[in-house]
Amino acid sequence: MMTQHNDHDGNSAWERLKTRVVPLSPQEPSPPSSSSHHKEAEGKSHPTPMAATGIRSHQATAQKTRHKARNEHSLPPLVVGDLRRRGLGRREEKAMRSGDVLVDRRLDLHGLSLTDARLKVHLVVQQAYKNGHTFLHIITGKGDKQQGSGVIREAFCRWLNEPHITPMVIALCHAVGRHGGEGAFYVRLKRVRGHKAR
């Protein structure tokens, strides 16, 4: 014989079952483990001691370059006859004014155009400086202002004040009469390290 289920009894059983069920909480992400955090930290780039040393070396070099540029820029301009302007000693000052200098190289600019004379002066100064020379005797000629000559003599000091030349020069003055007078100059160059003073 078939029995008929009672809906009322089924509903009661369902209600009792619901009271025993604990609802599931929403799934929360689990906190990262210490091992995964350690791996992430290892993945981050940190400067190695060698890289840090290289950075410091580069910074030091840049600082020296800036310091040198400031020193060269701060040099007072050369003035003919103002021998103490860049720190020339008293003994050398006296020697230059009296013409009692041991000339390392002599240059005569007679017959050259203004452009060629400038290039020649720059070349000789640079070569003499690299070779450790101290004194130059450069003859420009006196010229005649009324005839428009003497332009090399007038431009000579300006050439020595140009940025790539002036750091090599300490002082200049007109030569004494027997060496050309106002138509010639003594030029005292800066000594290069490693070259002994004579």
Buried (B, 14 or more C-beta within 10 A) or exposed (E): EEEEEEEEEEEEEEEEEEEEEEEEEEEEEEEEEEEEEEEEEEEEEEEEEEEEEEEEEEEEEEEEEEEEEEEEEEBEEBBBEBBEBBEBEEEBBEBBBEBEBEBBBEBBBEEBEEEEBBEBBBEBBEEBBEEBBBBBBBBBBBBEEEEEEBBBBEBBBEBBBEEEBBBBBBBBBBBBEEBBEBBBBBBBBBBEEEEEEE
